[in-house]
Amino acid sequence: MDACDMTDPDGVFGQFWEKFRFPDYFGWNWSALLDCLRDLNWLPADRYMVVIDNAGALLSGAVEELHLFVRALEGAAEAWANSRAKPGRTGVPFKVLLFCEPGELPGDLHRTWRDHSTG
């Protein structure tokens, strides 16, 4: 995904809807994003990876929404980590990669991600 197309919540929802082929009932809000990312029964896989290029632009027009975005991804990763994809196996990797130029990641995003990952 390209964060240049994800500068506001609608852009984020649009990118996830398109790239993860969310169902038509997707509600275009943070709860719906989390619900769909925790489900993905229409897109079965042994692992999931969210790749976002130009991460410095991510929610740049709605910085106050960053914590909701991080919370949704964190919730999805936790749900998949506790799931059973195959008998006898626990956990399905759900990873997020943010790509940007050195020093381009905005402080708000860096702090939000750090704060969520440290508890």
Backbone as XML, in Angstrom:
<?xml version="1.0"?>
<chain id="A" units="angstrom">
  <residue number="1" name="MET">
    <atom name="N" x="0.841" y="-1.165" z="0.000"/>
    <atom name="CA" x="0.000" y="0.000" z="0.000"/>
    <atom name="C" x="0.891" y="1.233" z="0.000"/>
  </residue>
  <residue number="2" name="ASP">
    <atom name="N" x="0.354" y="2.315" z="-0.481"/>
    <atom name="CA" x="1.103" y="3.564" z="-0.524"/>
    <atom name="C" x="0.452" y="4.556" z="0.430"/>
  </residue>
  <residue number="3" name="ALA">
    <atom name="N" x="1.207" y="4.981" z="1.453"/>
    <atom name="CA" x="0.664" y="5.905" z="2.448"/>
    <atom name="C" x="0.308" y="7.259" z="1.852"/>
  </residue>
  <residue number="4" name="CYS">
    <atom name="N" x="0.816" y="7.571" z="0.672"/>
    <atom name="CA" x="0.412" y="8.820" z="0.011"/>
    <atom name="C" x="-1.082" y="8.800" z="-0.291"/>
  </residue>
  <residue number="5" name="ASP">
    <atom name="N" x="-1.662" y="7.603" z="-0.365"/>
    <atom name="CA" x="-3.101" y="7.446" z="-0.560"/>
    <atom name="C" x="-3.825" y="7.189" z="0.754"/>
  </residue>
  <residue number="6" name="MET">
    <atom name="N" x="-3.102" y="7.335" z="1.871"/>
    <atom name="CA" x="-3.650" y="7.011" z="3.193"/>
    <atom name="C" x="-3.455" y="8.177" z="4.168"/>
  </residue>
  <residue number="7" name="THR">
    <atom name="N" x="-3.647" y="9.384" z="3.701"/>
    <atom name="CA" x="-3.399" y="10.563" z="4.535"/>
    <atom name="C" x="-4.557" y="10.880" z="5.474"/>
  </residue>
  <residue number="8" name="ASP">
    <atom name="N" x="-5.691" y="10.218" z="5.272"/>
    <atom name="CA" x="-6.834" y="10.389" z="6.170"/>
    <atom name="C" x="-7.492" y="9.022" z="6.355"/>
  </residue>
  <residue number="9" name="PRO">
    <atom name="N" x="-8.401" y="8.899" z="7.325"/>
    <atom name="CA" x="-9.014" y="7.588" z="7.572"/>
    <atom name="C" x="-9.660" y="6.964" z="6.338"/>
  </residue>
  <residue number="10" name="ASP">
    <atom name="N" x="-10.379" y="7.753" z="5.533"/>
    <atom name="CA" x="-11.009" y="7.178" z="4.338"/>
    <atom name="C" x="-9.976" y="6.581" z="3.392"/>
  </residue>
  <residue number="11" name="GLY">
    <atom name="N" x="-8.822" y="7.224" z="3.276"/>
    <atom name="CA" x="-7.749" y="6.682" z="2.451"/>
    <atom name="C" x="-7.211" y="5.375" z="3.002"/>
  </residue>
  <residue number="12" name="VAL">
    <atom name="N" x="-7.066" y="5.302" z="4.325"/>
    <atom name="CA" x="-6.620" y="4.058" z="4.971"/>
    <atom name="C" x="-7.631" y="2.954" z="4.701"/>
  </residue>
  <residue number="13" name="PHE">
    <atom name="N" x="-8.901" y="3.248" z="4.964"/>
    <atom name="CA" x="-9.932" y="2.233" z="4.762"/>
    <atom name="C" x="-10.000" y="1.802" z="3.300"/>
  </residue>
  <residue number="14" name="GLY">
    <atom name="N" x="-9.871" y="2.744" z="2.387"/>
    <atom name="CA" x="-9.906" y="2.420" z="0.960"/>
    <atom name="C" x="-8.773" y="1.506" z="0.538"/>
  </residue>
  <residue number="15" name="GLN">
    <atom name="N" x="-7.577" y="1.775" z="1.027"/>
    <atom name="CA" x="-6.426" y="0.935" z="0.685"/>
    <atom name="C" x="-6.594" y="-0.483" z="1.239"/>
  </residue>
  <residue number="16" name="PHE">
    <atom name="N" x="-7.021" y="-0.602" z="2.490"/>
    <atom name="CA" x="-7.223" y="-1.932" z="3.069"/>
    <atom name="C" x="-8.366" y="-2.654" z="2.370"/>
  </residue>
  <residue number="17" name="TRP">
    <atom name="N" x="-9.443" y="-1.940" z="2.067"/>
    <atom name="CA" x="-10.578" y="-2.545" z="1.377"/>
    <atom name="C" x="-10.138" y="-3.117" z="0.032"/>
  </residue>
  <residue number="18" name="GLU">
    <atom name="N" x="-9.340" y="-2.343" z="-0.698"/>
    <atom name="CA" x="-8.887" y="-2.781" z="-2.018"/>
    <atom name="C" x="-7.853" y="-3.905" z="-1.923"/>
  </residue>
  <residue number="19" name="LYS">
    <atom name="N" x="-6.820" y="-3.712" z="-1.139"/>
    <atom name="CA" x="-5.696" y="-4.657" z="-1.119"/>
    <atom name="C" x="-6.030" y="-5.963" z="-0.417"/>
  </residue>
  <residue number="20" name="PHE">
    <atom name="N" x="-6.862" y="-5.894" z="0.625"/>
    <atom name="CA" x="-7.240" y="-7.110" z="1.343"/>
    <atom name="C" x="-8.589" y="-7.645" z="0.874"/>
  </residue>
  <residue number="21" name="ARG">
    <atom name="N" x="-9.141" y="-7.023" z="-0.159"/>
    <atom name="CA" x="-10.416" y="-7.450" z="-0.750"/>
    <atom name="C" x="-11.506" y="-7.618" z="0.308"/>
  </residue>
  <residue number="22" name="PHE">
    <atom name="N" x="-11.666" y="-6.575" z="1.138"/>
    <atom name="CA" x="-12.684" y="-6.620" z="2.182"/>
    <atom name="C" x="-14.063" y="-6.823" z="1.560"/>
  </residue>
  <residue number="23" name="PRO">
    <atom name="N" x="-14.944" y="-7.482" z="2.292"/>
    <atom name="CA" x="-16.304" y="-7.704" z="1.778"/>
    <atom name="C" x="-17.087" y="-6.386" z="1.684"/>
  </residue>
  <residue number="24" name="ASP">
    <atom name="N" x="-18.164" y="-6.433" z="0.920"/>
    <atom name="CA" x="-18.978" y="-5.234" z="0.701"/>
    <atom name="C" x="-19.582" y="-4.684" z="1.989"/>
  </residue>
  <residue number="25" name="TYR">
    <atom name="N" x="-19.736" y="-5.521" z="3.003"/>
    <atom name="CA" x="-20.323" y="-5.045" z="4.257"/>
    <atom name="C" x="-19.330" y="-4.283" z="5.136"/>
  </residue>
  <residue number="26" name="PHE">
    <atom name="N" x="-18.080" y="-4.124" z="4.683"/>
    <atom name="CA" x="-17.086" y="-3.376" z="5.452"/>
    <atom name="C" x="-17.656" y="-2.008" z="5.825"/>
  </residue>
  <residue number="27" name="GLY">
    <atom name="N" x="-17.548" y="-1.637" z="7.098"/>
    <atom name="CA" x="-18.208" y="-0.441" z="7.618"/>
    <atom name="C" x="-17.450" y="0.864" z="7.513"/>
  </residue>
  <residue number="28" name="TRP">
    <atom name="N" x="-16.241" y="0.879" z="6.964"/>
    <atom name="CA" x="-15.465" y="2.097" z="6.752"/>
    <atom name="C" x="-15.256" y="2.883" z="8.048"/>
  </residue>
  <residue number="29" name="ASN">
    <atom name="N" x="-14.878" y="2.171" z="9.115"/>
    <atom name="CA" x="-14.504" y="2.805" z="10.373"/>
    <atom name="C" x="-13.451" y="1.924" z="11.046"/>
  </residue>
  <residue number="30" name="TRP">
    <atom name="N" x="-12.872" y="2.399" z="12.133"/>
    <atom name="CA" x="-11.757" y="1.681" z="12.765"/>
    <atom name="C" x="-12.179" y="0.327" z="13.316"/>
  </residue>
  <residue number="31" name="SER">
    <atom name="N" x="-13.375" y="0.239" z="13.892"/>
    <atom name="CA" x="-13.852" y="-1.048" z="14.411"/>
    <atom name="C" x="-14.029" y="-2.056" z="13.282"/>
  </residue>
  <residue number="32" name="ALA">
    <atom name="N" x="-14.566" y="-1.589" z="12.170"/>
    <atom name="CA" x="-14.760" y="-2.472" z="11.018"/>
    <atom name="C" x="-13.417" y="-2.922" z="10.448"/>
  </residue>
  <residue number="33" name="LEU">
    <atom name="N" x="-12.428" y="-2.027" z="10.444"/>
    <atom name="CA" x="-11.090" y="-2.408" z="9.977"/>
    <atom name="C" x="-10.545" y="-3.534" z="10.841"/>
  </residue>
  <residue number="34" name="LEU">
    <atom name="N" x="-10.625" y="-3.363" z="12.150"/>
    <atom name="CA" x="-10.153" y="-4.405" z="13.060"/>
    <atom name="C" x="-10.924" y="-5.703" z="12.855"/>
  </residue>
  <residue number="35" name="ASP">
    <atom name="N" x="-12.244" y="-5.626" z="12.767"/>
    <atom name="CA" x="-13.061" y="-6.830" z="12.573"/>
    <atom name="C" x="-12.650" y="-7.586" z="11.314"/>
  </residue>
  <residue number="36" name="CYS">
    <atom name="N" x="-12.488" y="-6.878" z="10.211"/>
    <atom name="CA" x="-12.120" y="-7.541" z="8.956"/>
    <atom name="C" x="-10.704" y="-8.103" z="9.015"/>
  </residue>
  <residue number="37" name="LEU">
    <atom name="N" x="-9.779" y="-7.372" z="9.621"/>
    <atom name="CA" x="-8.405" y="-7.877" z="9.715"/>
    <atom name="C" x="-8.306" y="-9.086" z="10.633"/>
  </residue>
  <residue number="38" name="ARG">
    <atom name="N" x="-9.188" y="-9.193" z="11.612"/>
    <atom name="CA" x="-9.184" y="-10.369" z="12.491"/>
    <atom name="C" x="-9.843" y="-11.568" z="11.834"/>
  </residue>
  <residue number="39" name="ASP">
    <atom name="N" x="-10.603" y="-11.351" z="10.796"/>
    <atom name="CA" x="-11.339" y="-12.427" z="10.144"/>
    <atom name="C" x="-10.564" y="-12.954" z="8.936"/>
  </residue>
  <residue number="40" name="LEU">
    <atom name="N" x="-10.586" y="-12.255" z="7.834"/>
    <atom name="CA" x="-9.874" y="-12.615" z="6.598"/>
    <atom name="C" x="-10.157" y="-14.037" z="6.115"/>
  </residue>
  <residue number="41" name="ASN">
    <atom name="N" x="-11.355" y="-14.581" z="6.435"/>
    <atom name="CA" x="-11.667" y="-15.939" z="5.976"/>
    <atom name="C" x="-11.778" y="-16.019" z="4.457"/>
  </residue>
  <residue number="42" name="TRP">
    <atom name="N" x="-11.962" y="-14.902" z="3.783"/>
    <atom name="CA" x="-12.021" y="-14.853" z="2.322"/>
    <atom name="C" x="-10.624" y="-14.793" z="1.704"/>
  </residue>
  <residue number="43" name="LEU">
    <atom name="N" x="-9.598" y="-14.688" z="2.548"/>
    <atom name="CA" x="-8.224" y="-14.554" z="2.083"/>
    <atom name="C" x="-7.322" y="-15.445" z="2.946"/>
  </residue>
  <residue number="44" name="PRO">
    <atom name="N" x="-7.526" y="-16.767" z="2.892"/>
    <atom name="CA" x="-6.768" y="-17.658" z="3.776"/>
    <atom name="C" x="-5.272" y="-17.644" z="3.456"/>
  </residue>
  <residue number="45" name="ALA">
    <atom name="N" x="-4.468" y="-17.675" z="4.517"/>
    <atom name="CA" x="-3.008" y="-17.668" z="4.351"/>
    <atom name="C" x="-2.354" y="-18.216" z="5.614"/>
  </residue>
  <residue number="46" name="ASP">
    <atom name="N" x="-1.114" y="-18.647" z="5.473"/>
    <atom name="CA" x="-0.336" y="-19.107" z="6.622"/>
    <atom name="C" x="0.264" y="-17.941" z="7.387"/>
  </residue>
  <residue number="47" name="ARG">
    <atom name="N" x="0.290" y="-16.759" z="6.754"/>
    <atom name="CA" x="0.825" y="-15.547" z="7.387"/>
    <atom name="C" x="0.294" y="-14.345" z="6.615"/>
  </residue>
  <residue number="48" name="TYR">
    <atom name="N" x="0.267" y="-13.225" z="7.297"/>
    <atom name="CA" x="-0.183" y="-11.979" z="6.677"/>
    <atom name="C" x="0.873" y="-10.911" z="6.897"/>
  </residue>
  <residue number="49" name="MET">
    <atom name="N" x="1.066" y="-10.067" z="5.882"/>
    <atom name="CA" x="2.014" y="-8.970" z="5.998"/>
    <atom name="C" x="1.404" y="-7.721" z="5.365"/>
  </residue>
  <residue number="50" name="VAL">
    <atom name="N" x="1.348" y="-6.671" z="6.153"/>
    <atom name="CA" x="0.897" y="-5.367" z="5.679"/>
    <atom name="C" x="2.155" y="-4.572" z="5.356"/>
  </residue>
  <residue number="51" name="VAL">
    <atom name="N" x="2.298" y="-4.143" z="4.119"/>
    <atom name="CA" x="3.466" y="-3.368" z="3.696"/>
    <atom name="C" x="2.974" y="-1.989" z="3.268"/>
  </residue>
  <residue number="52" name="ILE">
    <atom name="N" x="3.520" y="-0.963" z="3.911"/>
    <atom name="CA" x="3.113" y="0.409" z="3.614"/>
    <atom name="C" x="4.341" y="1.209" z="3.204"/>
  </residue>
  <residue number="53" name="ASP">
    <atom name="N" x="4.354" y="1.647" z="1.952"/>
    <atom name="CA" x="5.418" y="2.519" z="1.440"/>
    <atom name="C" x="5.096" y="3.970" z="1.788"/>
  </residue>
  <residue number="54" name="ASN">
    <atom name="N" x="6.131" y="4.813" z="1.782"/>
    <atom name="CA" x="5.966" y="6.249" z="2.058"/>
    <atom name="C" x="5.258" y="6.490" z="3.387"/>
  </residue>
  <residue number="55" name="ALA">
    <atom name="N" x="5.658" y="5.733" z="4.410"/>
    <atom name="CA" x="4.973" y="5.761" z="5.705"/>
    <atom name="C" x="4.942" y="7.143" z="6.344"/>
  </residue>
  <residue number="56" name="GLY">
    <atom name="N" x="5.824" y="8.021" z="5.940"/>
    <atom name="CA" x="5.805" y="9.374" z="6.477"/>
    <atom name="C" x="4.517" y="10.121" z="6.182"/>
  </residue>
  <residue number="57" name="ALA">
    <atom name="N" x="3.801" y="9.696" z="5.146"/>
    <atom name="CA" x="2.546" y="10.351" z="4.768"/>
    <atom name="C" x="1.333" y="9.738" z="5.463"/>
  </residue>
  <residue number="58" name="LEU">
    <atom name="N" x="1.529" y="8.638" z="6.167"/>
    <atom name="CA" x="0.424" y="7.906" z="6.783"/>
    <atom name="C" x="-0.360" y="8.786" z="7.758"/>
  </residue>
  <residue number="59" name="LEU">
    <atom name="N" x="-1.626" y="8.978" z="7.475"/>
    <atom name="CA" x="-2.531" y="9.788" z="8.290"/>
    <atom name="C" x="-1.977" y="11.174" z="8.596"/>
  </residue>
  <residue number="60" name="SER">
    <atom name="N" x="-1.198" y="11.709" z="7.672"/>
    <atom name="CA" x="-0.606" y="13.033" z="7.881"/>
    <atom name="C" x="-1.658" y="14.134" z="7.952"/>
  </residue>
  <residue number="61" name="GLY">
    <atom name="N" x="-2.823" y="13.897" z="7.394"/>
    <atom name="CA" x="-3.906" y="14.866" z="7.468"/>
    <atom name="C" x="-4.851" y="14.621" z="8.627"/>
  </residue>
  <residue number="62" name="ALA">
    <atom name="N" x="-4.570" y="13.597" z="9.428"/>
    <atom name="CA" x="-5.435" y="13.250" z="10.568"/>
    <atom name="C" x="-4.593" y="12.574" z="11.644"/>
  </residue>
  <residue number="63" name="VAL">
    <atom name="N" x="-3.584" y="13.271" z="12.119"/>
    <atom name="CA" x="-2.609" y="12.703" z="13.060"/>
    <atom name="C" x="-3.293" y="12.165" z="14.313"/>
  </residue>
  <residue number="64" name="GLU">
    <atom name="N" x="-4.398" y="12.775" z="14.706"/>
    <atom name="CA" x="-5.103" y="12.335" z="15.912"/>
    <atom name="C" x="-5.690" y="10.933" z="15.762"/>
  </residue>
  <residue number="65" name="GLU">
    <atom name="N" x="-5.721" y="10.409" z="14.541"/>
    <atom name="CA" x="-6.260" y="9.068" z="14.275"/>
    <atom name="C" x="-5.185" y="7.982" z="14.335"/>
  </residue>
  <residue number="66" name="LEU">
    <atom name="N" x="-3.924" y="8.358" z="14.463"/>
    <atom name="CA" x="-2.831" y="7.375" z="14.431"/>
    <atom name="C" x="-2.993" y="6.281" z="15.476"/>
  </residue>
  <residue number="67" name="HIS">
    <atom name="N" x="-3.374" y="6.663" z="16.694"/>
    <atom name="CA" x="-3.498" y="5.647" z="17.741"/>
    <atom name="C" x="-4.587" y="4.633" z="17.409"/>
  </residue>
  <residue number="68" name="LEU">
    <atom name="N" x="-5.634" y="5.048" z="16.711"/>
    <atom name="CA" x="-6.693" y="4.120" z="16.310"/>
    <atom name="C" x="-6.195" y="3.155" z="15.240"/>
  </residue>
  <residue number="69" name="PHE">
    <atom name="N" x="-5.396" y="3.664" z="14.328"/>
    <atom name="CA" x="-4.800" y="2.819" z="13.289"/>
    <atom name="C" x="-3.876" y="1.776" z="13.917"/>
  </residue>
  <residue number="70" name="VAL">
    <atom name="N" x="-3.001" y="2.237" z="14.801"/>
    <atom name="CA" x="-2.065" y="1.317" z="15.460"/>
    <atom name="C" x="-2.832" y="0.302" z="16.299"/>
  </residue>
  <residue number="71" name="ARG">
    <atom name="N" x="-3.854" y="0.748" z="17.000"/>
    <atom name="CA" x="-4.646" y="-0.163" z="17.828"/>
    <atom name="C" x="-5.312" y="-1.245" z="16.970"/>
  </residue>
  <residue number="72" name="ALA">
    <atom name="N" x="-5.810" y="-0.875" z="15.794"/>
    <atom name="CA" x="-6.446" y="-1.857" z="14.908"/>
    <atom name="C" x="-5.434" y="-2.895" z="14.435"/>
  </residue>
  <residue number="73" name="LEU">
    <atom name="N" x="-4.256" y="-2.450" z="14.013"/>
    <atom name="CA" x="-3.232" y="-3.398" z="13.558"/>
    <atom name="C" x="-2.736" y="-4.267" z="14.704"/>
  </residue>
  <residue number="74" name="GLU">
    <atom name="N" x="-2.566" y="-3.659" z="15.859"/>
    <atom name="CA" x="-2.127" y="-4.409" z="17.033"/>
    <atom name="C" x="-3.171" y="-5.458" z="17.424"/>
  </residue>
  <residue number="75" name="GLY">
    <atom name="N" x="-4.442" y="-5.089" z="17.381"/>
    <atom name="CA" x="-5.515" y="-6.029" z="17.699"/>
    <atom name="C" x="-5.573" y="-7.186" z="16.719"/>
  </residue>
  <residue number="76" name="ALA">
    <atom name="N" x="-5.369" y="-6.894" z="15.449"/>
    <atom name="CA" x="-5.361" y="-7.953" z="14.439"/>
    <atom name="C" x="-4.182" y="-8.892" z="14.661"/>
  </residue>
  <residue number="77" name="ALA">
    <atom name="N" x="-3.010" y="-8.334" z="14.919"/>
    <atom name="CA" x="-1.817" y="-9.163" z="15.146"/>
    <atom name="C" x="-2.011" y="-10.058" z="16.363"/>
  </residue>
  <residue number="78" name="GLU">
    <atom name="N" x="-2.591" y="-9.508" z="17.414"/>
    <atom name="CA" x="-2.827" y="-10.294" z="18.629"/>
    <atom name="C" x="-3.829" y="-11.418" z="18.372"/>
  </residue>
  <residue number="79" name="ALA">
    <atom name="N" x="-4.903" y="-11.106" z="17.648"/>
    <atom name="CA" x="-5.912" y="-12.123" z="17.339"/>
    <atom name="C" x="-5.310" y="-13.254" z="16.516"/>
  </residue>
  <residue number="80" name="TRP">
    <atom name="N" x="-4.523" y="-12.917" z="15.510"/>
    <atom name="CA" x="-3.910" y="-13.954" z="14.678"/>
    <atom name="C" x="-2.857" y="-14.741" z="15.454"/>
  </residue>
  <residue number="81" name="ALA">
    <atom name="N" x="-2.142" y="-14.095" z="16.345"/>
    <atom name="CA" x="-1.128" y="-14.793" z="17.147"/>
    <atom name="C" x="-1.770" y="-15.844" z="18.043"/>
  </residue>
  <residue number="82" name="ASN">
    <atom name="N" x="-3.019" y="-15.623" z="18.414"/>
    <atom name="CA" x="-3.724" y="-16.554" z="19.295"/>
    <atom name="C" x="-4.631" y="-17.520" z="18.544"/>
  </residue>
  <residue number="83" name="SER">
    <atom name="N" x="-4.600" y="-17.478" z="17.222"/>
    <atom name="CA" x="-5.490" y="-18.329" z="16.424"/>
    <atom name="C" x="-4.820" y="-19.656" z="16.080"/>
  </residue>
  <residue number="84" name="ARG">
    <atom name="N" x="-5.636" y="-20.546" z="15.576"/>
    <atom name="CA" x="-5.135" y="-21.844" z="15.099"/>
    <atom name="C" x="-5.467" y="-21.961" z="13.619"/>
  </residue>
  <residue number="85" name="ALA">
    <atom name="N" x="-4.463" y="-21.795" z="12.794"/>
    <atom name="CA" x="-4.683" y="-21.897" z="11.352"/>
    <atom name="C" x="-4.779" y="-23.349" z="10.915"/>
  </residue>
  <residue number="86" name="LYS">
    <atom name="N" x="-4.011" y="-24.191" z="11.564"/>
    <atom name="CA" x="-3.991" y="-25.613" z="11.233"/>
    <atom name="C" x="-3.990" y="-26.406" z="12.528"/>
  </residue>
  <residue number="87" name="PRO">
    <atom name="N" x="-4.533" y="-27.620" z="12.504"/>
    <atom name="CA" x="-4.537" y="-28.436" z="13.722"/>
    <atom name="C" x="-3.121" y="-28.598" z="14.282"/>
  </residue>
  <residue number="88" name="GLY">
    <atom name="N" x="-3.012" y="-28.438" z="15.585"/>
    <atom name="CA" x="-1.715" y="-28.611" z="16.237"/>
    <atom name="C" x="-0.805" y="-27.400" z="16.145"/>
  </residue>
  <residue number="89" name="ARG">
    <atom name="N" x="-1.250" y="-26.360" z="15.480"/>
    <atom name="CA" x="-0.412" y="-25.166" z="15.326"/>
    <atom name="C" x="-1.142" y="-23.959" z="15.908"/>
  </residue>
  <residue number="90" name="THR">
    <atom name="N" x="-0.450" y="-23.219" z="16.712"/>
    <atom name="CA" x="-1.054" y="-21.998" z="17.231"/>
    <atom name="C" x="-0.367" y="-20.799" z="16.606"/>
  </residue>
  <residue number="91" name="GLY">
    <atom name="N" x="-1.147" y="-19.833" z="16.321"/>
    <atom name="CA" x="-0.608" y="-18.573" z="15.846"/>
    <atom name="C" x="-0.381" y="-18.488" z="14.355"/>
  </residue>
  <residue number="92" name="VAL">
    <atom name="N" x="-0.794" y="-17.383" z="13.808"/>
    <atom name="CA" x="-0.556" y="-17.035" z="12.414"/>
    <atom name="C" x="0.150" y="-15.683" z="12.435"/>
  </residue>
  <residue number="93" name="PRO">
    <atom name="N" x="1.339" y="-15.592" z="11.857"/>
    <atom name="CA" x="2.039" y="-14.303" z="11.855"/>
    <atom name="C" x="1.248" y="-13.230" z="11.108"/>
  </residue>
  <residue number="94" name="PHE">
    <atom name="N" x="1.151" y="-12.071" z="11.722"/>
    <atom name="CA" x="0.539" y="-10.888" z="11.119"/>
    <atom name="C" x="1.516" y="-9.754" z="11.383"/>
  </residue>
  <residue number="95" name="LYS">
    <atom name="N" x="2.239" y="-9.363" z="10.358"/>
    <atom name="CA" x="3.322" y="-8.383" z="10.500"/>
    <atom name="C" x="2.989" y="-7.109" z="9.732"/>
  </residue>
  <residue number="96" name="VAL">
    <atom name="N" x="3.584" y="-6.014" z="10.174"/>
    <atom name="CA" x="3.408" y="-4.720" z="9.523"/>
    <atom name="C" x="4.786" y="-4.138" z="9.242"/>
  </residue>
  <residue number="97" name="LEU">
    <atom name="N" x="5.030" y="-3.780" z="7.986"/>
    <atom name="CA" x="6.281" y="-3.131" z="7.598"/>
    <atom name="C" x="5.970" y="-1.733" z="7.092"/>
  </residue>
  <residue number="98" name="LEU">
    <atom name="N" x="6.637" y="-0.747" z="7.684"/>
    <atom name="CA" x="6.491" y="0.641" z="7.261"/>
    <atom name="C" x="7.790" y="1.067" z="6.611"/>
  </residue>
  <residue number="99" name="PHE">
    <atom name="N" x="7.722" y="1.488" z="5.354"/>
    <atom name="CA" x="8.910" y="1.941" z="4.632"/>
    <atom name="C" x="8.860" y="3.450" z="4.451"/>
  </residue>
  <residue number="100" name="CYS">
    <atom name="N" x="9.987" y="4.088" z="4.746"/>
    <atom name="CA" x="10.111" y="5.526" z="4.526"/>
    <atom name="C" x="11.591" y="5.878" z="4.461"/>
  </residue>
  <residue number="101" name="GLU">
    <atom name="N" x="11.867" y="7.086" z="4.044"/>
    <atom name="CA" x="13.242" y="7.575" z="4.006"/>
    <atom name="C" x="13.712" y="7.828" z="5.437"/>
  </residue>
  <residue number="102" name="PRO">
    <atom name="N" x="15.030" y="7.748" z="5.686"/>
    <atom name="CA" x="15.535" y="8.018" z="7.036"/>
    <atom name="C" x="15.055" y="9.386" z="7.537"/>
  </residue>
  <residue number="103" name="GLY">
    <atom name="N" x="14.555" y="9.398" z="8.751"/>
    <atom name="CA" x="14.087" y="10.632" z="9.359"/>
    <atom name="C" x="12.729" y="11.103" z="8.881"/>
  </residue>
  <residue number="104" name="GLU">
    <atom name="N" x="12.092" y="10.354" z="7.974"/>
    <atom name="CA" x="10.815" y="10.772" z="7.409"/>
    <atom name="C" x="9.617" y="10.379" z="8.270"/>
  </residue>
  <residue number="105" name="LEU">
    <atom name="N" x="9.765" y="9.357" z="9.107"/>
    <atom name="CA" x="8.643" y="8.913" z="9.931"/>
    <atom name="C" x="8.299" y="10.009" z="10.929"/>
  </residue>
  <residue number="106" name="PRO">
    <atom name="N" x="7.090" y="10.532" z="10.883"/>
    <atom name="CA" x="6.744" y="11.629" z="11.783"/>
    <atom name="C" x="6.828" y="11.201" z="13.240"/>
  </residue>
  <residue number="107" name="GLY">
    <atom name="N" x="7.215" y="12.135" z="14.077"/>
    <atom name="CA" x="7.355" y="11.852" z="15.501"/>
    <atom name="C" x="6.093" y="11.292" z="16.117"/>
  </residue>
  <residue number="108" name="ASP">
    <atom name="N" x="4.926" y="11.782" z="15.675"/>
    <atom name="CA" x="3.668" y="11.288" z="16.227"/>
    <atom name="C" x="3.475" y="9.808" z="15.938"/>
  </residue>
  <residue number="109" name="LEU">
    <atom name="N" x="3.794" y="9.385" z="14.733"/>
    <atom name="CA" x="3.650" y="7.978" z="14.383"/>
    <atom name="C" x="4.673" y="7.144" z="15.131"/>
  </residue>
  <residue number="110" name="HIS">
    <atom name="N" x="5.891" y="7.609" z="15.201"/>
    <atom name="CA" x="6.940" y="6.884" z="15.924"/>
    <atom name="C" x="6.556" y="6.729" z="17.392"/>
  </residue>
  <residue number="111" name="ARG">
    <atom name="N" x="6.114" y="7.795" z="18.038"/>
    <atom name="CA" x="5.717" y="7.737" z="19.452"/>
    <atom name="C" x="4.520" y="6.821" z="19.647"/>
  </residue>
  <residue number="112" name="THR">
    <atom name="N" x="3.529" y="6.938" z="18.776"/>
    <atom name="CA" x="2.330" y="6.114" z="18.908"/>
    <atom name="C" x="2.675" y="4.645" z="18.784"/>
  </residue>
  <residue number="113" name="TRP">
    <atom name="N" x="3.481" y="4.301" z="17.785"/>
    <atom name="CA" x="3.864" y="2.905" z="17.586"/>
    <atom name="C" x="4.665" y="2.400" z="18.779"/>
  </residue>
  <residue number="114" name="ARG">
    <atom name="N" x="5.617" y="3.213" z="19.249"/>
    <atom name="CA" x="6.451" y="2.834" z="20.391"/>
    <atom name="C" x="5.591" y="2.653" z="21.636"/>
  </residue>
  <residue number="115" name="ASP">
    <atom name="N" x="4.687" y="3.585" z="21.896"/>
    <atom name="CA" x="3.844" y="3.510" z="23.086"/>
    <atom name="C" x="2.964" y="2.274" z="23.073"/>
  </residue>
  <residue number="116" name="HIS">
    <atom name="N" x="2.440" y="1.907" z="21.909"/>
    <atom name="CA" x="1.596" y="0.711" z="21.819"/>
    <atom name="C" x="2.418" y="-0.560" z="21.950"/>
  </residue>
  <residue number="117" name="SER">
    <atom name="N" x="3.633" y="-0.555" z="21.462"/>
    <atom name="CA" x="4.438" y="-1.780" z="21.501"/>
    <atom name="C" x="5.073" y="-2.007" z="22.867"/>
  </residue>
  <residue number="118" name="THR">
    <atom name="N" x="5.131" y="-0.984" z="23.708"/>
    <atom name="CA" x="5.730" y="-1.163" z="25.031"/>
    <atom name="C" x="4.680" y="-1.308" z="26.115"/>
  </residue>
  <residue number="119" name="GLY">
    <atom name="N" x="3.437" y="-1.327" z="25.725"/>
    <atom name="CA" x="2.416" y="-1.618" z="26.700"/>
    <atom name="C" x="1.630" y="-0.446" z="27.106"/>
  </residue>
</chain>
